[in-house]
Amino acid sequence: MASMEDGLSLETCVQLNDGNRIPLLGFGVFEVQPGGECERAVSAALETGYRHIDTALVYRNEASVGAAVAQSGIPREDLFITTKTPFELVPDRIREAFQGSLERLQIDYVDLYLIHWPVTDELAPAWETLQDLRSEGRCRSIGVSNFTVPRFDNAFLPRVSTLPAVNQVECHVFNQQCELRRYCESKGIAVEAYSPLTRARRLDDPTVRRIAAECEKSVPQVMIRYLLQQGVVTLARSASPDHIRQNADVFDFSLTPEQMRRLDALNEDMEVQDWHPKGFY
């Protein structure tokens, strides 16, 4: 799998298969409460230097993201904003939801629009709708989230004509998604990691703590750096301005090959995403 080690920064981007570029490190707002908490978090992220913000219709905080972005004064072209479809993958519902997302975000286009969950095997009509939105200039790139290899092979790629630019999935030291990442790399699909910090469930792991001590960094910083060095687009999420800044402070050190191998050995396919739609595979 591809790796990146030298010269990484908050400005580092990954080239997508459609010619667009996505910042390697992004700020996610899953479970960040709408209103003041989300506005403060996004404002802190933008002040820290993040330019990649990931939200979703079902997070119910798009309006808060939009307010923080508008207040930031940062030019729209300098930002990369992602949102996602509703769970009802019906073309008219997607279009209605997409327009609402634009209005709440206070923008004219999104940089990336994702099918949030594969809730059905009849995915082609939804994908065609995303393609149309892209053709209309209302989103720059389109992709999917939570797609497995069998889902790609059995229900998606045989029925569509265009590859997604991104597959956003749970990915972290303890669930490295090795098979899926190899598969996506072979297809030219960028992998984007959510829950890179295991939603704080494994921050006490002794191996990661030892490596963090060796690097004079925190456990979350090591876990984020581990993914970035492999070229995995990574979404760090926090509501704490201090943690937001710390999660971005991962560009003044590198993990050695030996440290990377020790982290590789921790994979156990552990899932922290404990909800899946009916029939998920």
C-alpha positions in Angstrom: 0.0 0.0 0.0 1.1 3.6 -0.7 3.1 5.4 2.0 4.0 9.0 2.8 6.6 10.0 5.2 8.5 13.1 4.4 7.3 16.6 3.9 3.7 16.1 5.3 1.8 19.1 6.5 -1.7 20.4 7.0 -1.5 21.5 3.3 -0.7 18.0 2.0 -3.3 16.7 -0.4 -4.1 13.4 -2.0 -4.8 13.2 -5.7 -8.2 11.7 -6.5 -9.1 9.7 -9.6 -11.2 12.5 -11.0 -8.3 15.0 -10.9 -9.4 16.8 -7.8 -7.3 16.9 -4.6 -8.4 16.2 -1.0 -6.5 17.4 2.1 -4.8 14.4 3.8 -6.0 15.5 7.3 -9.5 16.6 7.8 -11.8 17.6 10.7 -14.9 15.5 11.3 -18.0 16.6 13.2 -19.7 13.3 13.9 -21.5 13.5 17.2 -20.4 17.1 17.7 -23.6 18.8 19.0 -25.2 21.3 16.7 -25.2 24.9 17.8 -22.5 26.5 19.8 -20.4 23.4 20.4 -20.1 22.6 16.7 -19.6 26.2 15.7 -16.8 26.6 18.3 -15.2 23.3 17.2 -15.2 24.1 13.5 -13.9 27.6 14.2 -11.1 26.2 16.3 -10.3 23.7 13.5 -10.2 26.5 10.9 -8.0 28.7 13.1 -5.7 25.8 13.6 -5.2 25.4 9.9 -7.6 22.6 8.9 -9.2 23.3 5.5 -11.0 20.0 5.2 -14.3 19.7 7.0 -16.5 16.6 7.0 -20.2 16.6 8.0 -23.3 14.7 7.0 -27.1 15.3 6.7 -27.8 12.8 9.6 -25.3 14.6 11.9 -27.8 17.5 12.1 -25.0 20.0 12.3 -24.6 21.2 8.8 -26.0 24.6 9.7 -23.5 25.0 12.5 -20.6 24.1 10.1 -22.0 26.6 7.6 -22.1 29.3 10.2 -18.5 28.7 11.4 -17.3 28.6 7.8 -19.1 31.8 6.9 -17.7 33.6 10.0 -14.2 32.4 9.3 -13.8 34.7 6.2 -11.7 32.0 4.5 -12.2 32.0 0.7 -14.4 29.2 -0.4 -11.8 27.9 -2.9 -9.4 27.3 0.0 -11.8 24.9 1.8 -12.7 21.3 1.1 -16.2 20.5 2.4 -17.8 17.0 2.5 -21.4 16.0 3.2 -23.4 12.9 2.7 -26.7 11.6 1.3 -29.7 10.7 3.4 -30.2 7.0 4.1 -33.2 6.9 1.7 -31.3 6.4 -1.6 -34.1 7.5 -3.9 -33.1 10.1 -6.6 -35.7 12.7 -5.7 -35.0 12.4 -2.0 -31.2 12.7 -2.6 -31.8 15.9 -4.7 -34.1 17.4 -2.1 -31.6 16.6 0.7 -28.6 17.8 -1.3 -30.3 21.2 -1.9 -31.0 21.5 1.8 -27.4 20.7 2.6 -26.1 23.4 0.4 -28.5 25.9 2.0 -27.5 24.9 5.6 -23.8 25.0 4.7 -24.3 28.4 3.0 -22.3 27.3 -0.1 -23.0 26.8 -3.8 -21.2 23.5 -4.1 -19.6 20.8 -2.0 -16.2 19.4 -2.7 -17.2 15.8 -2.0 -20.7 14.2 -1.8 -20.9 10.6 -0.5 -23.4 7.8 -0.4 -23.5 7.6 3.4 -24.5 3.9 3.8 -25.3 1.1 1.3 -28.7 0.5 2.7 -29.8 -1.4 -0.5 -28.2 -3.4 -3.3 -30.1 -1.1 -5.8 -27.4 1.6 -5.7 -27.2 2.5 -9.4 -30.0 5.1 -9.4 -28.5 6.9 -6.4 -25.1 6.9 -8.0 -26.5 8.2 -11.2 -28.0 11.1 -9.2 -24.6 11.9 -7.7 -23.1 11.8 -11.2 -25.8 14.3 -12.3 -25.1 16.6 -9.4 -21.4 16.6 -10.3 -22.2 17.3 -14.0 -24.3 20.2 -12.9 -21.3 21.6 -11.0 -23.0 21.3 -7.6 -20.4 18.9 -6.2 -16.8 18.5 -7.4 -16.2 14.9 -6.4 -18.5 12.0 -5.5 -17.8 8.9 -3.5 -19.2 6.3 -1.1 -18.9 5.4 2.6 -19.0 2.1 4.5 -18.5 0.0 1.3 -16.9 -3.4 1.7 -15.2 -5.4 -1.0 -18.2 -7.7 -1.5 -20.4 -4.7 -1.7 -18.2 -3.2 -4.5 -18.0 -6.5 -6.3 -21.5 -7.8 -6.0 -23.8 -4.7 -5.9 -22.0 -1.7 -7.2 -19.2 -1.8 -9.7 -20.9 -4.2 -12.1 -23.8 -1.8 -12.4 -22.1 1.7 -12.6 -19.9 3.3 -15.2 -17.9 5.6 -13.0 -15.6 4.8 -10.1 -16.1 6.6 -6.8 -13.3 9.0 -5.9 -13.4 8.0 -2.2 -14.5 5.3 0.1 -14.9 6.6 3.7 -14.7 3.8 6.3 -13.7 3.1 9.9 -10.0 2.7 9.9 -7.5 2.8 12.8 -4.5 1.0 14.3 -6.8 -1.8 15.6 -8.9 -2.1 12.4 -6.5 -1.4 9.5 -8.8 -2.5 6.7 -5.8 -4.1 4.9 -7.8 -6.1 2.3 -10.2 -3.2 1.6 -7.4 -0.7 1.3 -5.5 -2.9 -1.1 -8.7 -3.4 -3.1 -9.4 0.4 -3.3 -5.8 1.1 -4.2 -6.1 -1.3 -7.1 -9.1 0.5 -8.3 -7.7 4.0 -7.8 -10.2 4.8 -5.0 -8.9 6.8 -2.1 -9.6 5.5 1.4 -10.7 8.0 4.0 -10.6 7.0 7.7 -13.2 7.8 10.3 -12.8 7.0 14.0 -9.0 7.0 13.7 -8.8 7.3 17.5 -11.2 4.3 18.1 -13.7 6.8 19.7 -11.2 6.8 22.7 -11.7 3.1 23.4 -8.1 2.0 22.9 -6.1 5.0 24.0 -4.6 3.0 26.8 -2.9 0.4 24.6 0.6 -0.3 26.1 2.3 -0.6 22.7 0.9 2.7 21.4 1.7 4.4 24.7 5.3 3.2 24.5 5.7 4.5 21.0 4.1 7.8 22.0 6.6 8.1 24.8 9.5 7.3 22.4 8.3 10.1 20.0 7.4 12.5 22.9 3.9 12.7 21.5 0.4 11.7 22.7 -1.3 8.5 21.8 -3.8 10.2 19.6 -1.0 12.0 17.7 0.7 8.6 17.1 -2.6 7.0 15.9 -3.2 9.8 13.5 0.3 9.9 12.2 0.2 6.2 11.6 -2.6 6.6 9.0 -1.2 9.8 7.4 2.2 8.1 6.8 0.3 5.4 4.8 -1.5 8.0 2.7 -4.9 7.4 4.3 -7.0 10.5 4.3 -7.8 10.9 8.0 -10.7 12.6 9.8 -9.8 13.7 13.3 -12.8 14.6 15.4 -13.1 16.4 18.7 -15.2 19.1 20.4 -12.3 20.3 22.5 -10.3 23.2 21.0 -7.2 21.9 22.8 -7.6 18.4 21.4 -8.4 19.8 17.9 -5.0 21.7 18.0 -3.2 18.6 19.3 -4.6 16.4 16.7 -3.2 18.7 14.0 0.2 18.8 15.7 1.4 15.6 13.9 3.8 17.0 11.3 6.9 17.6 13.3 7.8 13.9 13.7 7.8 10.6 11.8 7.2 7.1 12.9 10.2 4.9 12.1 9.8 1.7 10.0 10.3 -0.3 13.2 7.6 1.6 15.0 5.2 1.3 12.0 5.8 -2.5 12.1 4.9 -2.6 15.8 1.7 -0.7 15.1 0.9 -2.9 12.1 1.0 -5.9 14.5 -1.8 -4.5 16.5 -4.5 -5.1 13.9 -7.4 -7.1 15.2 -10.3 -6.0 12.9 -11.9 -4.3 15.9 -15.0 -2.3 15.0 -16.2 0.7 17.0 -19.0 1.4 14.6 -21.7 -0.6 16.3 -24.6 0.2 14.0 -25.1 -1.2 10.5 -28.2 -1.1 8.3 -30.2 -4.2 7.8 -28.6 -6.5 5.3 -25.2 -4.9 5.5 -22.3 -6.9 4.3 
